[in-house]
Amino acid sequence: MNVFLWILQALLAAVFGLAGVMHAGRPRERLRPMLPWVEDFTPTQIRLIGMVELLGALGLLLPAVTGIAPILTPLAATGLAITMLGAAATHARRKEPSAIAVNVVLLALAAVIAWGRFGPHSF
């Protein structure tokens, strides 16, 4: 189970890290064609969302790898799960069911990491 959680952590860190870099680093106009939800947010809000995703990705790996404050790993997973709840609500409001499905999968993976690292497979 520990190996499984590490694989999930690495996978989610990659997904959220890439998304975070894209959301924080690209202007809204370049994001709009592939991410229509950005129309509902200001450029500052989009950058903040990207930073949350990027910090969450770092939080999934760095505390666990370094052994410094490893409690931050399940907290990061919990934060990313909450972020996906917000994303799903945004997509539900916009009537984008395929995006909601992606959010639910990412939320479930983050919840498994949070459960495992808070509980029976903590560091």
TORKOL-163706 format. One record per residue (C-alpha): residue number from 1; residue in one letter; x, y, z; chain. Coordinates in nm, 3 decimals. Layout:
r n = NUM; res = a; X = X; Y = Y; Z = Z; chain = A
...
END
This chain:
r n = 1; res = m; X = 0.000; Y = 0.000; Z = 0.000; chain = A
r n = 2; res = n; X = 0.286; Y = 0.238; Z = 0.076; chain = A
r n = 3; res = v; X = 0.424; Y = 0.195; Z = -0.278; chain = A
r n = 4; res = f; X = 0.076; Y = 0.251; Z = -0.421; chain = A
r n = 5; res = l; X = 0.044; Y = 0.578; Z = -0.226; chain = A
r n = 6; res = w; X = 0.387; Y = 0.693; Z = -0.346; chain = A
r n = 7; res = i; X = 0.284; Y = 0.624; Z = -0.707; chain = A
r n = 8; res = l; X = -0.041; Y = 0.818; Z = -0.656; chain = A
r n = 9; res = q; X = 0.148; Y = 1.105; Z = -0.495; chain = A
r n = 10; res = a; X = 0.392; Y = 1.124; Z = -0.786; chain = A
r n = 11; res = l; X = 0.111; Y = 1.103; Z = -1.042; chain = A
r n = 12; res = l; X = -0.097; Y = 1.373; Z = -0.876; chain = A
r n = 13; res = a; X = 0.207; Y = 1.591; Z = -0.820; chain = A
r n = 14; res = a; X = 0.282; Y = 1.572; Z = -1.193; chain = A
r n = 15; res = v; X = -0.077; Y = 1.651; Z = -1.294; chain = A
r n = 16; res = f; X = -0.120; Y = 1.940; Z = -1.051; chain = A
r n = 17; res = g; X = 0.233; Y = 2.066; Z = -1.109; chain = A
r n = 18; res = l; X = 0.181; Y = 2.091; Z = -1.484; chain = A
r n = 19; res = a; X = -0.163; Y = 2.245; Z = -1.443; chain = A
r n = 20; res = g; X = -0.028; Y = 2.490; Z = -1.187; chain = A
r n = 21; res = v; X = 0.257; Y = 2.603; Z = -1.409; chain = A
r n = 22; res = m; X = 0.016; Y = 2.646; Z = -1.700; chain = A
r n = 23; res = h; X = -0.244; Y = 2.839; Z = -1.498; chain = A
r n = 24; res = a; X = 0.009; Y = 3.056; Z = -1.317; chain = A
r n = 25; res = g; X = 0.235; Y = 3.120; Z = -1.613; chain = A
r n = 26; res = r; X = 0.017; Y = 3.175; Z = -1.917; chain = A
r n = 27; res = p; X = -0.195; Y = 3.480; Z = -1.988; chain = A
r n = 28; res = r; X = -0.570; Y = 3.434; Z = -1.978; chain = A
r n = 29; res = e; X = -0.601; Y = 3.495; Z = -2.351; chain = A
r n = 30; res = r; X = -0.377; Y = 3.196; Z = -2.426; chain = A
r n = 31; res = l; X = -0.567; Y = 2.975; Z = -2.183; chain = A
r n = 32; res = r; X = -0.914; Y = 3.068; Z = -2.309; chain = A
r n = 33; res = p; X = -0.920; Y = 2.844; Z = -2.623; chain = A
r n = 34; res = m; X = -0.844; Y = 2.526; Z = -2.427; chain = A
r n = 35; res = l; X = -0.993; Y = 2.620; Z = -2.088; chain = A
r n = 36; res = p; X = -1.319; Y = 2.810; Z = -2.136; chain = A
r n = 37; res = w; X = -1.376; Y = 2.837; Z = -1.758; chain = A
r n = 38; res = v; X = -1.108; Y = 3.109; Z = -1.738; chain = A
r n = 39; res = e; X = -1.367; Y = 3.357; Z = -1.868; chain = A
r n = 40; res = d; X = -1.530; Y = 3.342; Z = -1.522; chain = A
r n = 41; res = f; X = -1.212; Y = 3.448; Z = -1.340; chain = A
r n = 42; res = t; X = -0.978; Y = 3.745; Z = -1.339; chain = A
r n = 43; res = p; X = -0.614; Y = 3.694; Z = -1.442; chain = A
r n = 44; res = t; X = -0.513; Y = 3.729; Z = -1.076; chain = A
r n = 45; res = q; X = -0.759; Y = 3.460; Z = -0.969; chain = A
r n = 46; res = i; X = -0.631; Y = 3.227; Z = -1.241; chain = A
r n = 47; res = r; X = -0.273; Y = 3.281; Z = -1.124; chain = A
r n = 48; res = l; X = -0.379; Y = 3.212; Z = -0.764; chain = A
r n = 49; res = i; X = -0.548; Y = 2.890; Z = -0.871; chain = A
r n = 50; res = g; X = -0.226; Y = 2.794; Z = -1.049; chain = A
r n = 51; res = m; X = -0.019; Y = 2.871; Z = -0.740; chain = A
r n = 52; res = v; X = -0.251; Y = 2.661; Z = -0.521; chain = A
r n = 53; res = e; X = -0.212; Y = 2.372; Z = -0.764; chain = A
r n = 54; res = l; X = 0.165; Y = 2.413; Z = -0.780; chain = A
r n = 55; res = l; X = 0.206; Y = 2.439; Z = -0.403; chain = A
r n = 56; res = g; X = -0.022; Y = 2.139; Z = -0.358; chain = A
r n = 57; res = a; X = 0.193; Y = 1.938; Z = -0.600; chain = A
r n = 58; res = l; X = 0.507; Y = 2.031; Z = -0.408; chain = A
r n = 59; res = g; X = 0.332; Y = 1.949; Z = -0.081; chain = A
r n = 60; res = l; X = 0.249; Y = 1.598; Z = -0.203; chain = A
r n = 61; res = l; X = 0.616; Y = 1.513; Z = -0.246; chain = A
r n = 62; res = l; X = 0.867; Y = 1.739; Z = -0.072; chain = A
r n = 63; res = p; X = 0.766; Y = 1.688; Z = 0.293; chain = A
r n = 64; res = a; X = 0.749; Y = 1.312; Z = 0.245; chain = A
r n = 65; res = v; X = 1.079; Y = 1.289; Z = 0.058; chain = A
r n = 66; res = t; X = 1.274; Y = 1.514; Z = 0.292; chain = A
r n = 67; res = g; X = 1.113; Y = 1.396; Z = 0.615; chain = A
r n = 68; res = i; X = 1.063; Y = 1.760; Z = 0.713; chain = A
r n = 69; res = a; X = 0.708; Y = 1.813; Z = 0.844; chain = A
r n = 70; res = p; X = 0.562; Y = 1.505; Z = 0.669; chain = A
r n = 71; res = i; X = 0.217; Y = 1.596; Z = 0.806; chain = A
r n = 72; res = l; X = 0.206; Y = 1.849; Z = 0.521; chain = A
r n = 73; res = t; X = 0.167; Y = 1.568; Z = 0.264; chain = A
r n = 74; res = p; X = -0.185; Y = 1.459; Z = 0.368; chain = A
r n = 75; res = l; X = -0.274; Y = 1.824; Z = 0.430; chain = A
r n = 76; res = a; X = -0.170; Y = 1.905; Z = 0.073; chain = A
r n = 77; res = a; X = -0.379; Y = 1.615; Z = -0.055; chain = A
r n = 78; res = t; X = -0.677; Y = 1.743; Z = 0.145; chain = A
r n = 79; res = g; X = -0.626; Y = 2.093; Z = 0.007; chain = A
r n = 80; res = l; X = -0.615; Y = 1.962; Z = -0.349; chain = A
r n = 81; res = a; X = -0.934; Y = 1.762; Z = -0.288; chain = A
r n = 82; res = i; X = -1.105; Y = 2.081; Z = -0.169; chain = A
r n = 83; res = t; X = -0.970; Y = 2.262; Z = -0.474; chain = A
r n = 84; res = m; X = -1.130; Y = 1.996; Z = -0.694; chain = A
r n = 85; res = l; X = -1.464; Y = 2.047; Z = -0.516; chain = A
r n = 86; res = g; X = -1.446; Y = 2.412; Z = -0.615; chain = A
r n = 87; res = a; X = -1.346; Y = 2.322; Z = -0.969; chain = A
r n = 88; res = a; X = -1.636; Y = 2.075; Z = -0.998; chain = A
r n = 89; res = a; X = -1.878; Y = 2.342; Z = -0.873; chain = A
r n = 90; res = t; X = -1.748; Y = 2.585; Z = -1.136; chain = A
r n = 91; res = h; X = -1.786; Y = 2.327; Z = -1.412; chain = A
r n = 92; res = a; X = -2.134; Y = 2.229; Z = -1.288; chain = A
r n = 93; res = r; X = -2.240; Y = 2.594; Z = -1.303; chain = A
r n = 94; res = r; X = -2.100; Y = 2.612; Z = -1.657; chain = A
r n = 95; res = k; X = -2.267; Y = 2.279; Z = -1.754; chain = A
r n = 96; res = e; X = -1.937; Y = 2.106; Z = -1.843; chain = A
r n = 97; res = p; X = -1.993; Y = 1.742; Z = -1.739; chain = A
r n = 98; res = s; X = -1.672; Y = 1.603; Z = -1.888; chain = A
r n = 99; res = a; X = -1.465; Y = 1.847; Z = -1.682; chain = A
r n = 100; res = i; X = -1.660; Y = 1.748; Z = -1.370; chain = A
r n = 101; res = a; X = -1.564; Y = 1.385; Z = -1.432; chain = A
r n = 102; res = v; X = -1.195; Y = 1.479; Z = -1.438; chain = A
r n = 103; res = n; X = -1.237; Y = 1.679; Z = -1.117; chain = A
r n = 104; res = v; X = -1.409; Y = 1.385; Z = -0.944; chain = A
r n = 105; res = v; X = -1.129; Y = 1.146; Z = -1.041; chain = A
r n = 106; res = l; X = -0.859; Y = 1.386; Z = -0.916; chain = A
r n = 107; res = l; X = -1.059; Y = 1.449; Z = -0.598; chain = A
r n = 108; res = a; X = -1.088; Y = 1.074; Z = -0.534; chain = A
r n = 109; res = l; X = -0.714; Y = 1.020; Z = -0.585; chain = A
r n = 110; res = a; X = -0.631; Y = 1.308; Z = -0.351; chain = A
r n = 111; res = a; X = -0.875; Y = 1.170; Z = -0.093; chain = A
r n = 112; res = v; X = -0.708; Y = 0.828; Z = -0.107; chain = A
r n = 113; res = i; X = -0.370; Y = 0.989; Z = -0.044; chain = A
r n = 114; res = a; X = -0.510; Y = 1.196; Z = 0.244; chain = A
r n = 115; res = w; X = -0.674; Y = 0.889; Z = 0.398; chain = A
r n = 116; res = g; X = -0.363; Y = 0.675; Z = 0.361; chain = A
r n = 117; res = r; X = -0.114; Y = 0.933; Z = 0.486; chain = A
r n = 118; res = f; X = -0.331; Y = 1.054; Z = 0.776; chain = A
r n = 119; res = g; X = -0.417; Y = 0.700; Z = 0.872; chain = A
r n = 120; res = p; X = -0.270; Y = 0.355; Z = 0.840; chain = A
r n = 121; res = h; X = 0.019; Y = 0.442; Z = 0.608; chain = A
r n = 122; res = s; X = 0.149; Y = 0.766; Z = 0.753; chain = A
r n = 123; res = f; X = 0.518; Y = 0.842; Z = 0.758; chain = A
END
